[in-house]
Amino acid sequence: MASVRVLQEIRIFPSPPLPAQPPQALSFLDAMWLQNSQPVERLFFYNFPHPTSDFIDHNLPILTKSLSLTLRHFYPLAGSIRTSPDSDNRFEIVYEEGDSVSFIVAEFTGDDFGNISGRHPRSFKNLRLLVPKLASSSYGFIYSPLSIQITVFQNQGLSIGFTINHAVCDGYGSMQFLRSWAAACRSAKPTLDDICPPFLDRSVIIDTHGIRQKIFDATRQFKEILKKEGSFPFSDSNLVSATFTLNKNHILRLKEHVRTKQVEEGKPSYHLSAFVVTCAYVWRCLVKARGYDGDIKLCLGSPVDWRSRMRPPIPSNYFGNCLGTFLAELKAVQMLGKDGIEVAAMEIGKSIDGLKGKDLGEILEAGIDKYLELAGRRLLSIAGSPKFRVYDANFGWGRPVKVEVTSIVGMGAMSLAESREEEGGMEIGLILSEEEMNKFGRNFATGLLDM
């Protein structure tokens, strides 16, 4: 039986020591994630063919030192999220001198590193052993932003597990932190100068449409609806995790099929990208695996980074949440037709094009009612992005051999990342029951043969 033995539990403090900082009020884009979002969990697997003692003696000191330096710039991750003194529905990040991040060092036994870091379907239960839990408070609404766990597979490899409260930052922010830490760790003698500081001023995010309260109320409703519908069985030992890849040629062929369909039907040339055709292809494979048919309504939704779309512009290194969203809707019968992939791609592209020129508040206000309508229904959401460049996270042992997003289990989502092996390819991560994963895998493989 697989198990994890904790070797050390460490608290990592910002270094040089940092005095208390003024509280940062969460923007309305941050606070919306507190109500109905579970923490974001990522696992990075690295080859490390050395004894655990070597890691502890030689690698752990540089990891913790570089993390301390990185937290000096990213100090909100060492603080806490709590309700503001003057309001029950407003929150702030508070950093006080002496705040720190939980850092666990553990050793794994009972499964082979090559198996657990593979791409084939394998036990999700074992993967969860590598994921740290956020510290919880026994009093009031106090949330911990970050926990880290490094798990060593003796003479084989190691994993670095991150659990981050989504209210602190979005995926772009968390990867900005991770890349900064990795860069400092690669340096022979890391200093603060090795780390690019983030832009921390959350006041640049302005609620132009006055929808903070509407979002706060809607997220509560969303959570209640999901409770009534029944939560996803993420504790089920039958769940498996697997990764599928579309290579560059697959994506080029999918794009060509979509362009041909657009010309045949005289449709406009909607946004068409590797992201669009990958989502369309996976969406259809899942619809078939789940046996949906007829006029059943199906939806695909994804967050959209809004930093470059903000007016006035905000710095690209803004550390916080700055996400819009889009939704694409189709009936199962449309997805299952012989041109289902092309139809899905055009609908996704059309939805993305619909964001052009829109204000973020306008997009979110329109999306709130739609998400409430879809709560508990057949909604496939997207976690991650190929733009995150997760395989560039090199701490000094080379690129990761695998990256996983384990938190998709509670979201009914799929994860997306750039392909590790080929520029222009895409990796898709799923966590499903073993039966459903087998059906999806057959659909995925057969579809590629039919291209």
ZIVEN-V992714 format. One record per backbone hydrogen bond with DSSP energy under -1.0 kcal/mol. NH is the residue of the N-H (numbers start at 1). CO is the residue of the C=O. If there is no record, write none. Layout:
BEGIN
((NH	CO) (NH	CO))
END
This chain:
BEGIN
((3	109) (5	107) (7	105) (8	105) (10	103) (12	101) (15	68) (21	95) (24	93) (26	91) (31	27) (32	28) (33	30) (34	31) (40	164) (42	162) (43	404) (44	160) (45	402) (46	158) (48	156) (50	48) (55	51) (56	52) (57	53) (58	54) (59	55) (60	55) (63	59) (64	60) (65	61) (66	62) (67	63) (68	64) (69	65) (70	66) (71	67) (74	70) (77	74) (78	75) (80	94) (81	143) (82	92) (84	90) (87	84) (92	82) (93	24) (94	80) (99	96) (101	12) (103	10) (104	148) (105	8) (106	150) (107	5) (108	152) (109	3) (116	112) (117	113) (118	115) (122	241) (124	239) (127	123) (128	124) (130	127) (131	128) (142	140) (143	81) (147	163) (148	102) (149	161) (150	104) (151	159) (152	106) (153	157) (155	50) (156	153) (157	153) (158	46) (159	151) (160	44) (161	149) (162	42) (163	147) (164	40) (165	145) (168	165) (170	320) (174	170) (175	171) (176	172) (177	173) (178	174) (179	175) (180	176) (181	177) (182	178) (183	179) (184	180) (185	181) (186	182) (194	191) (195	192) (199	317) (204	201) (205	202) (208	206) (210	207) (215	211) (216	212) (217	213) (218	214) (219	215) (220	216) (221	217) (222	218) (223	219) (224	220) (225	221) (226	222) (227	223) (228	224) (229	225) (230	226) (234	232) (236	233) (239	236) (240	432) (241	122) (242	430) (243	119) (244	428) (246	426) (251	247) (252	248) (253	249) (254	250) (255	251) (256	252) (257	253) (258	254) (259	255) (260	256) (261	257) (262	258) (263	259) (264	260) (265	261) (267	262) (270	268) (277	273) (278	274) (279	275) (280	276) (281	277) (282	278) (283	279) (284	280) (285	281) (286	282) (287	283) (288	284) (289	285) (290	286) (292	287) (296	293) (298	330) (299	378) (300	328) (301	380) (302	326) (304	324) (306	322) (310	306) (318	315) (319	199) (324	304) (326	302) (328	300) (330	298) (332	296) (333	294) (335	331) (336	332) (340	337) (343	339) (344	340) (345	341) (346	342) (347	343) (348	344) (349	345) (350	346) (351	347) (352	348) (353	349) (354	350) (355	352) (356	353) (358	355) (363	359) (364	360) (365	361) (366	362) (367	363) (368	364) (371	367) (372	368) (373	369) (374	370) (375	371) (377	374) (379	377) (380	299) (381	412) (382	301) (383	414) (388	385) (392	389) (393	390) (394	392) (401	45) (402	45) (404	43) (407	41) (409	406) (410	407) (411	408) (413	408) (414	381) (415	429) (416	383) (417	427) (419	425) (425	422) (426	246) (427	417) (428	244) (429	415) (430	242) (432	240) (434	238) (437	433) (438	434) (439	435) (440	436) (441	437) (442	438) (443	439) (444	440) (445	441) (446	442) (447	443) (448	444) (449	445) (450	446))
END
